[in-house]
Amino acid sequence: MLQYRGRPDFYRFTVNHTQTYTKSIDLDDLFNLSVPGVYQVQLIYNDASLVDRDHWEWGGSFAGKVFTVTVTPP
């Protein structure tokens, strides 16, 4: 999976207690939300397969809070 790091669209951002990081996510890219309904969503970050342990990179995961997405008919 480390070859993924060589992709032109791959980028890194250092996150620590002094910096905030915000990223918009299009949920349609992650799951088919074309059917109206109420969905419970939790985003989980896991970079274990992308870690370069030779450079002491942290390999771990964390999860956000569960939130509700309501899809209504057009």
HTML snippet that shows the backbone in 3Dmol.js (N, CA, C, O; Angstrom):
<script src="https://3Dmol.org/build/3Dmol-min.js"></script>
<div id="view" style="width:600px;height:400px;position:relative"></div>
<script>
const pdb = `
ATOM      1  N   MET A   1       0.809  -1.195   0.000  1.00  0.00           N
ATOM      2  CA  MET A   1       0.000   0.000   0.000  1.00  0.00           C
ATOM      3  C   MET A   1       0.859   1.268   0.000  1.00  0.00           C
ATOM      4  O   MET A   1       0.354   2.357  -0.276  1.00  0.00           O
ATOM      5  N   LEU A   2       2.131   1.137   0.303  1.00  0.00           N
ATOM      6  CA  LEU A   2       2.976   2.334   0.313  1.00  0.00           C
ATOM      7  C   LEU A   2       3.089   2.974  -1.062  1.00  0.00           C
ATOM      8  O   LEU A   2       3.407   4.160  -1.151  1.00  0.00           O
ATOM      9  N   GLN A   3       2.837   2.223  -2.151  1.00  0.00           N
ATOM     10  CA  GLN A   3       2.866   2.834  -3.474  1.00  0.00           C
ATOM     11  C   GLN A   3       1.779   3.898  -3.612  1.00  0.00           C
ATOM     12  O   GLN A   3       1.885   4.785  -4.459  1.00  0.00           O
ATOM     13  N   TYR A   4       0.735   3.815  -2.785  1.00  0.00           N
ATOM     14  CA  TYR A   4      -0.316   4.825  -2.782  1.00  0.00           C
ATOM     15  C   TYR A   4       0.257   6.197  -2.452  1.00  0.00           C
ATOM     16  O   TYR A   4      -0.229   7.211  -2.951  1.00  0.00           O
ATOM     17  N   ARG A   5       1.283   6.231  -1.618  1.00  0.00           N
ATOM     18  CA  ARG A   5       1.911   7.492  -1.228  1.00  0.00           C
ATOM     19  C   ARG A   5       2.555   8.207  -2.401  1.00  0.00           C
ATOM     20  O   ARG A   5       2.785   9.415  -2.332  1.00  0.00           O
ATOM     21  N   GLY A   6       2.850   7.492  -3.474  1.00  0.00           N
ATOM     22  CA  GLY A   6       3.466   8.094  -4.650  1.00  0.00           C
ATOM     23  C   GLY A   6       2.477   8.727  -5.615  1.00  0.00           C
ATOM     24  O   GLY A   6       2.881   9.332  -6.607  1.00  0.00           O
ATOM     25  N   ARG A   7       1.190   8.594  -5.336  1.00  0.00           N
ATOM     26  CA  ARG A   7       0.179   9.170  -6.219  1.00  0.00           C
ATOM     27  C   ARG A   7       0.240  10.695  -6.185  1.00  0.00           C
ATOM     28  O   ARG A   7       0.545  11.277  -5.144  1.00  0.00           O
ATOM     29  N   PRO A   8      -0.049  11.351  -7.317  1.00  0.00           N
ATOM     30  CA  PRO A   8      -0.005  12.817  -7.349  1.00  0.00           C
ATOM     31  C   PRO A   8      -1.076  13.474  -6.477  1.00  0.00           C
ATOM     32  O   PRO A   8      -0.912  14.624  -6.070  1.00  0.00           O
ATOM     33  N   ASP A   9      -2.169  12.765  -6.184  1.00  0.00           N
ATOM     34  CA  ASP A   9      -3.234  13.351  -5.359  1.00  0.00           C
ATOM     35  C   ASP A   9      -3.057  13.025  -3.872  1.00  0.00           C
ATOM     36  O   ASP A   9      -3.912  13.373  -3.058  1.00  0.00           O
ATOM     37  N   PHE A  10      -1.960  12.366  -3.518  1.00  0.00           N
ATOM     38  CA  PHE A  10      -1.693  12.054  -2.113  1.00  0.00           C
ATOM     39  C   PHE A  10      -1.009  13.255  -1.457  1.00  0.00           C
ATOM     40  O   PHE A  10      -0.062  13.816  -2.007  1.00  0.00           O
ATOM     41  N   TYR A  11      -1.496  13.643  -0.282  1.00  0.00           N
ATOM     42  CA  TYR A  11      -0.841  14.710   0.443  1.00  0.00           C
ATOM     43  C   TYR A  11      -0.900  14.428   1.924  1.00  0.00           C
ATOM     44  O   TYR A  11      -1.728  13.645   2.389  1.00  0.00           O
ATOM     45  N   ARG A  12      -0.013  15.073   2.666  1.00  0.00           N
ATOM     46  CA  ARG A  12       0.045  14.915   4.115  1.00  0.00           C
ATOM     47  C   ARG A  12      -0.250  16.233   4.787  1.00  0.00           C
ATOM     48  O   ARG A  12       0.009  17.308   4.246  1.00  0.00           O
ATOM     49  N   PHE A  13      -0.792  16.123   5.963  1.00  0.00           N
ATOM     50  CA  PHE A  13      -1.025  17.298   6.777  1.00  0.00           C
ATOM     51  C   PHE A  13      -0.723  16.919   8.212  1.00  0.00           C
ATOM     52  O   PHE A  13      -1.281  15.953   8.733  1.00  0.00           O
ATOM     53  N   THR A  14       0.152  17.671   8.853  1.00  0.00           N
ATOM     54  CA  THR A  14       0.498  17.397  10.238  1.00  0.00           C
ATOM     55  C   THR A  14      -0.584  17.956  11.149  1.00  0.00           C
ATOM     56  O   THR A  14      -0.922  19.138  11.077  1.00  0.00           O
ATOM     57  N   VAL A  15      -1.120  17.105  11.999  1.00  0.00           N
ATOM     58  CA  VAL A  15      -2.150  17.500  12.938  1.00  0.00           C
ATOM     59  C   VAL A  15      -1.577  17.370  14.347  1.00  0.00           C
ATOM     60  O   VAL A  15      -1.041  16.327  14.723  1.00  0.00           O
ATOM     61  N   ASN A  16      -1.700  18.438  15.108  1.00  0.00           N
ATOM     62  CA  ASN A  16      -1.284  18.365  16.506  1.00  0.00           C
ATOM     63  C   ASN A  16      -2.218  19.249  17.336  1.00  0.00           C
ATOM     64  O   ASN A  16      -3.174  19.817  16.809  1.00  0.00           O
ATOM     65  N   HIS A  17      -1.938  19.358  18.611  1.00  0.00           N
ATOM     66  CA  HIS A  17      -2.855  20.073  19.503  1.00  0.00           C
ATOM     67  C   HIS A  17      -2.903  21.583  19.256  1.00  0.00           C
ATOM     68  O   HIS A  17      -3.791  22.252  19.783  1.00  0.00           O
ATOM     69  N   THR A  18      -1.975  22.139  18.472  1.00  0.00           N
ATOM     70  CA  THR A  18      -1.985  23.582  18.217  1.00  0.00           C
ATOM     71  C   THR A  18      -2.589  23.933  16.866  1.00  0.00           C
ATOM     72  O   THR A  18      -2.828  25.109  16.591  1.00  0.00           O
ATOM     73  N   GLN A  19      -2.843  22.939  16.014  1.00  0.00           N
ATOM     74  CA  GLN A  19      -3.375  23.200  14.687  1.00  0.00           C
ATOM     75  C   GLN A  19      -4.714  22.492  14.519  1.00  0.00           C
ATOM     76  O   GLN A  19      -4.876  21.346  14.940  1.00  0.00           O
ATOM     77  N   THR A  20      -5.658  23.168  13.913  1.00  0.00           N
ATOM     78  CA  THR A  20      -6.909  22.516  13.571  1.00  0.00           C
ATOM     79  C   THR A  20      -6.851  22.102  12.110  1.00  0.00           C
ATOM     80  O   THR A  20      -6.115  22.676  11.307  1.00  0.00           O
ATOM     81  N   TYR A  21      -7.627  21.115  11.794  1.00  0.00           N
ATOM     82  CA  TYR A  21      -7.678  20.615  10.423  1.00  0.00           C
ATOM     83  C   TYR A  21      -9.135  20.364  10.067  1.00  0.00           C
ATOM     84  O   TYR A  21      -9.855  19.693  10.808  1.00  0.00           O
ATOM     85  N   THR A  22      -9.563  20.895   8.950  1.00  0.00           N
ATOM     86  CA  THR A  22     -10.930  20.716   8.488  1.00  0.00           C
ATOM     87  C   THR A  22     -10.891  20.232   7.044  1.00  0.00           C
ATOM     88  O   THR A  22     -10.121  20.737   6.228  1.00  0.00           O
ATOM     89  N   LYS A  23     -11.722  19.257   6.745  1.00  0.00           N
ATOM     90  CA  LYS A  23     -11.815  18.751   5.377  1.00  0.00           C
ATOM     91  C   LYS A  23     -13.270  18.426   5.095  1.00  0.00           C
ATOM     92  O   LYS A  23     -13.927  17.749   5.885  1.00  0.00           O
ATOM     93  N   SER A  24     -13.765  18.904   3.979  1.00  0.00           N
ATOM     94  CA  SER A  24     -15.114  18.552   3.555  1.00  0.00           C
ATOM     95  C   SER A  24     -15.088  17.173   2.911  1.00  0.00           C
ATOM     96  O   SER A  24     -14.160  16.838   2.175  1.00  0.00           O
ATOM     97  N   ILE A  25     -16.108  16.384   3.194  1.00  0.00           N
ATOM     98  CA  ILE A  25     -16.192  15.038   2.645  1.00  0.00           C
ATOM     99  C   ILE A  25     -17.545  14.895   1.962  1.00  0.00           C
ATOM    100  O   ILE A  25     -18.582  15.193   2.553  1.00  0.00           O
ATOM    101  N   ASP A  26     -17.528  14.442   0.723  1.00  0.00           N
ATOM    102  CA  ASP A  26     -18.764  14.172  -0.003  1.00  0.00           C
ATOM    103  C   ASP A  26     -19.190  12.760   0.364  1.00  0.00           C
ATOM    104  O   ASP A  26     -18.583  11.789  -0.089  1.00  0.00           O
ATOM    105  N   LEU A  27     -20.224  12.639   1.175  1.00  0.00           N
ATOM    106  CA  LEU A  27     -20.654  11.321   1.650  1.00  0.00           C
ATOM    107  C   LEU A  27     -21.087  10.411   0.511  1.00  0.00           C
ATOM    108  O   LEU A  27     -21.019   9.189   0.646  1.00  0.00           O
ATOM    109  N   ASP A  28     -21.531  10.975  -0.606  1.00  0.00           N
ATOM    110  CA  ASP A  28     -21.896  10.149  -1.760  1.00  0.00           C
ATOM    111  C   ASP A  28     -20.705   9.376  -2.306  1.00  0.00           C
ATOM    112  O   ASP A  28     -20.878   8.336  -2.942  1.00  0.00           O
ATOM    113  N   ASP A  29     -19.490   9.878  -2.063  1.00  0.00           N
ATOM    114  CA  ASP A  29     -18.293   9.163  -2.497  1.00  0.00           C
ATOM    115  C   ASP A  29     -18.021   7.941  -1.620  1.00  0.00           C
ATOM    116  O   ASP A  29     -17.300   7.030  -2.028  1.00  0.00           O
ATOM    117  N   LEU A  30     -18.593   7.920  -0.422  1.00  0.00           N
ATOM    118  CA  LEU A  30     -18.338   6.836   0.520  1.00  0.00           C
ATOM    119  C   LEU A  30     -19.451   5.805   0.570  1.00  0.00           C
ATOM    120  O   LEU A  30     -19.203   4.633   0.851  1.00  0.00           O
ATOM    121  N   PHE A  31     -20.679   6.238   0.301  1.00  0.00           N
ATOM    122  CA  PHE A  31     -21.827   5.352   0.452  1.00  0.00           C
ATOM    123  C   PHE A  31     -22.950   5.836  -0.449  1.00  0.00           C
ATOM    124  O   PHE A  31     -23.092   7.038  -0.676  1.00  0.00           O
ATOM    125  N   ASN A  32     -23.737   4.924  -0.953  1.00  0.00           N
ATOM    126  CA  ASN A  32     -24.862   5.272  -1.805  1.00  0.00           C
ATOM    127  C   ASN A  32     -25.997   5.812  -0.936  1.00  0.00           C
ATOM    128  O   ASN A  32     -26.651   5.051  -0.222  1.00  0.00           O
ATOM    129  N   LEU A  33     -26.227   7.102  -0.996  1.00  0.00           N
ATOM    130  CA  LEU A  33     -27.290   7.747  -0.228  1.00  0.00           C
ATOM    131  C   LEU A  33     -28.441   8.171  -1.138  1.00  0.00           C
ATOM    132  O   LEU A  33     -29.098   9.177  -0.872  1.00  0.00           O
ATOM    133  N   SER A  34     -28.690   7.414  -2.206  1.00  0.00           N
ATOM    134  CA  SER A  34     -29.727   7.792  -3.163  1.00  0.00           C
ATOM    135  C   SER A  34     -31.128   7.407  -2.691  1.00  0.00           C
ATOM    136  O   SER A  34     -32.117   7.890  -3.242  1.00  0.00           O
ATOM    137  N   VAL A  35     -31.225   6.548  -1.683  1.00  0.00           N
ATOM    138  CA  VAL A  35     -32.525   6.133  -1.163  1.00  0.00           C
ATOM    139  C   VAL A  35     -32.880   7.018   0.024  1.00  0.00           C
ATOM    140  O   VAL A  35     -32.117   7.083   0.988  1.00  0.00           O
ATOM    141  N   PRO A  36     -34.029   7.706  -0.024  1.00  0.00           N
ATOM    142  CA  PRO A  36     -34.414   8.545   1.112  1.00  0.00           C
ATOM    143  C   PRO A  36     -34.478   7.724   2.405  1.00  0.00           C
ATOM    144  O   PRO A  36     -34.876   6.560   2.408  1.00  0.00           O
ATOM    145  N   GLY A  37     -34.082   8.356   3.473  1.00  0.00           N
ATOM    146  CA  GLY A  37     -34.109   7.692   4.773  1.00  0.00           C
ATOM    147  C   GLY A  37     -33.226   8.419   5.763  1.00  0.00           C
ATOM    148  O   GLY A  37     -32.665   9.473   5.464  1.00  0.00           O
ATOM    149  N   VAL A  38     -33.112   7.843   6.942  1.00  0.00           N
ATOM    150  CA  VAL A  38     -32.268   8.396   7.998  1.00  0.00           C
ATOM    151  C   VAL A  38     -31.102   7.437   8.196  1.00  0.00           C
ATOM    152  O   VAL A  38     -31.305   6.240   8.400  1.00  0.00           O
ATOM    153  N   TYR A  39     -29.892   7.960   8.135  1.00  0.00           N
ATOM    154  CA  TYR A  39     -28.680   7.150   8.235  1.00  0.00           C
ATOM    155  C   TYR A  39     -27.855   7.611   9.432  1.00  0.00           C
ATOM    156  O   TYR A  39     -27.758   8.805   9.716  1.00  0.00           O
ATOM    157  N   GLN A  40     -27.274   6.662  10.112  1.00  0.00           N
ATOM    158  CA  GLN A  40     -26.320   6.953  11.176  1.00  0.00           C
ATOM    159  C   GLN A  40     -24.928   6.802  10.564  1.00  0.00           C
ATOM    160  O   GLN A  40     -24.625   5.773   9.960  1.00  0.00           O
ATOM    161  N   VAL A  41     -24.091   7.808  10.715  1.00  0.00           N
ATOM    162  CA  VAL A  41     -22.781   7.829  10.057  1.00  0.00           C
ATOM    163  C   VAL A  41     -21.697   8.068  11.099  1.00  0.00           C
ATOM    164  O   VAL A  41     -21.856   8.885  12.006  1.00  0.00           O
ATOM    165  N   GLN A  42     -20.606   7.348  10.956  1.00  0.00           N
ATOM    166  CA  GLN A  42     -19.417   7.594  11.770  1.00  0.00           C
ATOM    167  C   GLN A  42     -18.214   7.496  10.850  1.00  0.00           C
ATOM    168  O   GLN A  42     -18.039   6.494  10.157  1.00  0.00           O
ATOM    169  N   LEU A  43     -17.389   8.522  10.840  1.00  0.00           N
ATOM    170  CA  LEU A  43     -16.184   8.530  10.024  1.00  0.00           C
ATOM    171  C   LEU A  43     -15.019   8.040  10.874  1.00  0.00           C
ATOM    172  O   LEU A  43     -14.794   8.524  11.983  1.00  0.00           O
ATOM    173  N   ILE A  44     -14.287   7.079  10.338  1.00  0.00           N
ATOM    174  CA  ILE A  44     -13.152   6.498  11.044  1.00  0.00           C
ATOM    175  C   ILE A  44     -11.917   6.652  10.169  1.00  0.00           C
ATOM    176  O   ILE A  44     -11.931   6.300   8.990  1.00  0.00           O
ATOM    177  N   TYR A  45     -10.856   7.178  10.753  1.00  0.00           N
ATOM    178  CA  TYR A  45      -9.589   7.349  10.043  1.00  0.00           C
ATOM    179  C   TYR A  45      -8.645   6.257  10.510  1.00  0.00           C
ATOM    180  O   TYR A  45      -8.469   6.041  11.709  1.00  0.00           O
ATOM    181  N   ASN A  46      -8.037   5.569   9.550  1.00  0.00           N
ATOM    182  CA  ASN A  46      -7.053   4.542   9.877  1.00  0.00           C
ATOM    183  C   ASN A  46      -5.963   4.585   8.820  1.00  0.00           C
ATOM    184  O   ASN A  46      -6.234   4.381   7.637  1.00  0.00           O
ATOM    185  N   ASP A  47      -4.739   4.848   9.237  1.00  0.00           N
ATOM    186  CA  ASP A  47      -3.640   4.953   8.275  1.00  0.00           C
ATOM    187  C   ASP A  47      -2.609   3.837   8.430  1.00  0.00           C
ATOM    188  O   ASP A  47      -1.476   3.982   7.972  1.00  0.00           O
ATOM    189  N   ALA A  48      -2.976   2.746   9.057  1.00  0.00           N
ATOM    190  CA  ALA A  48      -2.013   1.680   9.346  1.00  0.00           C
ATOM    191  C   ALA A  48      -1.301   1.171   8.101  1.00  0.00           C
ATOM    192  O   ALA A  48      -0.123   0.821   8.172  1.00  0.00           O
ATOM    193  N   SER A  49      -1.985   1.121   6.967  1.00  0.00           N
ATOM    194  CA  SER A  49      -1.359   0.586   5.763  1.00  0.00           C
ATOM    195  C   SER A  49      -0.512   1.615   5.020  1.00  0.00           C
ATOM    196  O   SER A  49       0.210   1.261   4.088  1.00  0.00           O
ATOM    197  N   LEU A  50      -0.589   2.882   5.420  1.00  0.00           N
ATOM    198  CA  LEU A  50       0.166   3.941   4.736  1.00  0.00           C
ATOM    199  C   LEU A  50       1.397   4.399   5.508  1.00  0.00           C
ATOM    200  O   LEU A  50       2.143   5.255   5.032  1.00  0.00           O
ATOM    201  N   VAL A  51       1.612   3.845   6.675  1.00  0.00           N
ATOM    202  CA  VAL A  51       2.655   4.325   7.572  1.00  0.00           C
ATOM    203  C   VAL A  51       4.038   3.921   7.080  1.00  0.00           C
ATOM    204  O   VAL A  51       4.258   2.784   6.664  1.00  0.00           O
ATOM    205  N   ASP A  52       4.954   4.863   7.136  1.00  0.00           N
ATOM    206  CA  ASP A  52       6.362   4.586   6.869  1.00  0.00           C
ATOM    207  C   ASP A  52       7.056   4.476   8.224  1.00  0.00           C
ATOM    208  O   ASP A  52       7.529   5.472   8.771  1.00  0.00           O
ATOM    209  N   ARG A  53       7.111   3.282   8.748  1.00  0.00           N
ATOM    210  CA  ARG A  53       7.661   3.069  10.093  1.00  0.00           C
ATOM    211  C   ARG A  53       9.156   3.383  10.166  1.00  0.00           C
ATOM    212  O   ARG A  53       9.680   3.652  11.247  1.00  0.00           O
ATOM    213  N   ASP A  54       9.845   3.350   9.024  1.00  0.00           N
ATOM    214  CA  ASP A  54      11.265   3.708   9.004  1.00  0.00           C
ATOM    215  C   ASP A  54      11.486   5.173   9.357  1.00  0.00           C
ATOM    216  O   ASP A  54      12.583   5.564   9.757  1.00  0.00           O
ATOM    217  N   HIS A  55      10.426   5.992   9.205  1.00  0.00           N
ATOM    218  CA  HIS A  55      10.522   7.419   9.527  1.00  0.00           C
ATOM    219  C   HIS A  55       9.666   7.773  10.741  1.00  0.00           C
ATOM    220  O   HIS A  55       9.263   8.923  10.911  1.00  0.00           O
ATOM    221  N   TRP A  56       9.399   6.796  11.564  1.00  0.00           N
ATOM    222  CA  TRP A  56       8.706   6.977  12.846  1.00  0.00           C
ATOM    223  C   TRP A  56       7.334   7.617  12.712  1.00  0.00           C
ATOM    224  O   TRP A  56       6.907   8.375  13.583  1.00  0.00           O
ATOM    225  N   GLU A  57       6.649   7.314  11.628  1.00  0.00           N
ATOM    226  CA  GLU A  57       5.305   7.840  11.461  1.00  0.00           C
ATOM    227  C   GLU A  57       4.329   7.069  12.347  1.00  0.00           C
ATOM    228  O   GLU A  57       4.466   5.862  12.544  1.00  0.00           O
ATOM    229  N   TRP A  58       3.356   7.783  12.869  1.00  0.00           N
ATOM    230  CA  TRP A  58       2.349   7.176  13.729  1.00  0.00           C
ATOM    231  C   TRP A  58       1.388   6.361  12.883  1.00  0.00           C
ATOM    232  O   TRP A  58       0.877   6.837  11.869  1.00  0.00           O
ATOM    233  N   GLY A  59       1.153   5.158  13.299  1.00  0.00           N
ATOM    234  CA  GLY A  59       0.178   4.311  12.626  1.00  0.00           C
ATOM    235  C   GLY A  59      -0.963   4.032  13.577  1.00  0.00           C
ATOM    236  O   GLY A  59      -0.800   3.286  14.542  1.00  0.00           O
ATOM    237  N   GLY A  60      -2.083   4.604  13.324  1.00  0.00           N
ATOM    238  CA  GLY A  60      -3.194   4.400  14.240  1.00  0.00           C
ATOM    239  C   GLY A  60      -4.499   4.822  13.614  1.00  0.00           C
ATOM    240  O   GLY A  60      -4.602   5.032  12.405  1.00  0.00           O
ATOM    241  N   SER A  61      -5.485   4.940  14.464  1.00  0.00           N
ATOM    242  CA  SER A  61      -6.791   5.324  13.972  1.00  0.00           C
ATOM    243  C   SER A  61      -7.522   6.135  15.030  1.00  0.00           C
ATOM    244  O   SER A  61      -7.178   6.102  16.211  1.00  0.00           O
ATOM    245  N   PHE A  62      -8.521   6.852  14.587  1.00  0.00           N
ATOM    246  CA  PHE A  62      -9.415   7.555  15.492  1.00  0.00           C
ATOM    247  C   PHE A  62     -10.762   7.703  14.804  1.00  0.00           C
ATOM    248  O   PHE A  62     -10.860   7.624  13.580  1.00  0.00           O
ATOM    249  N   ALA A  63     -11.782   7.916  15.592  1.00  0.00           N
ATOM    250  CA  ALA A  63     -13.139   7.989  15.046  1.00  0.00           C
ATOM    251  C   ALA A  63     -13.827   9.251  15.526  1.00  0.00           C
ATOM    252  O   ALA A  63     -13.593   9.729  16.636  1.00  0.00           O
ATOM    253  N   GLY A  64     -14.675   9.776  14.668  1.00  0.00           N
ATOM    254  CA  GLY A  64     -15.510  10.905  15.047  1.00  0.00           C
ATOM    255  C   GLY A  64     -16.776  10.412  15.722  1.00  0.00           C
ATOM    256  O   GLY A  64     -17.015   9.210  15.835  1.00  0.00           O
ATOM    257  N   LYS A  65     -17.571  11.354  16.162  1.00  0.00           N
ATOM    258  CA  LYS A  65     -18.850  11.010  16.779  1.00  0.00           C
ATOM    259  C   LYS A  65     -19.836  10.544  15.713  1.00  0.00           C
ATOM    260  O   LYS A  65     -19.741  10.942  14.552  1.00  0.00           O
ATOM    261  N   VAL A  66     -20.767   9.713  16.108  1.00  0.00           N
ATOM    262  CA  VAL A  66     -21.831   9.277  15.213  1.00  0.00           C
ATOM    263  C   VAL A  66     -22.773  10.461  14.982  1.00  0.00           C
ATOM    264  O   VAL A  66     -23.165  11.145  15.928  1.00  0.00           O
ATOM    265  N   PHE A  67     -23.129  10.693  13.726  1.00  0.00           N
ATOM    266  CA  PHE A  67     -24.077  11.756  13.413  1.00  0.00           C
ATOM    267  C   PHE A  67     -25.147  11.228  12.472  1.00  0.00           C
ATOM    268  O   PHE A  67     -24.975  10.186  11.839  1.00  0.00           O
ATOM    269  N   THR A  68     -26.240  11.950  12.388  1.00  0.00           N
ATOM    270  CA  THR A  68     -27.394  11.528  11.602  1.00  0.00           C
ATOM    271  C   THR A  68     -27.452  12.299  10.295  1.00  0.00           C
ATOM    272  O   THR A  68     -27.297  13.520  10.274  1.00  0.00           O
ATOM    273  N   VAL A  69     -27.677  11.577   9.207  1.00  0.00           N
ATOM    274  CA  VAL A  69     -27.871  12.173   7.887  1.00  0.00           C
ATOM    275  C   VAL A  69     -29.279  11.796   7.445  1.00  0.00           C
ATOM    276  O   VAL A  69     -29.629  10.616   7.411  1.00  0.00           O
ATOM    277  N   THR A  70     -30.081  12.796   7.108  1.00  0.00           N
ATOM    278  CA  THR A  70     -31.442  12.557   6.625  1.00  0.00           C
ATOM    279  C   THR A  70     -31.496  12.886   5.141  1.00  0.00           C
ATOM    280  O   THR A  70     -31.210  14.012   4.735  1.00  0.00           O
ATOM    281  N   VAL A  71     -31.858  11.911   4.345  1.00  0.00           N
ATOM    282  CA  VAL A  71     -31.992  12.103   2.898  1.00  0.00           C
ATOM    283  C   VAL A  71     -33.476  12.172   2.584  1.00  0.00           C
ATOM    284  O   VAL A  71     -34.229  11.245   2.886  1.00  0.00           O
ATOM    285  N   THR A  72     -33.893  13.279   1.974  1.00  0.00           N
ATOM    286  CA  THR A  72     -35.307  13.465   1.628  1.00  0.00           C
ATOM    287  C   THR A  72     -35.492  13.349   0.112  1.00  0.00           C
ATOM    288  O   THR A  72     -34.562  13.604  -0.652  1.00  0.00           O
ATOM    289  N   PRO A  73     -36.685  12.968  -0.310  1.00  0.00           N
ATOM    290  CA  PRO A  73     -36.936  12.879  -1.755  1.00  0.00           C
ATOM    291  C   PRO A  73     -36.852  14.258  -2.401  1.00  0.00           C
ATOM    292  O   PRO A  73     -37.155  15.265  -1.761  1.00  0.00           O
ATOM    293  N   PRO A  74     -36.446  14.305  -3.658  1.00  0.00           N
ATOM    294  CA  PRO A  74     -36.356  15.621  -4.347  1.00  0.00           C
ATOM    295  C   PRO A  74     -37.695  16.291  -4.504  1.00  0.00           C
ATOM    296  O   PRO A  74     -37.776  17.388  -5.056  1.00  0.00           O
TER     297      PRO A  74
END
`;
const viewer = $3Dmol.createViewer("view");
viewer.addModel(pdb, "pdb");
viewer.setStyle({}, {cartoon: {color: "spectrum"}});
viewer.zoomTo();
viewer.render();
</script>
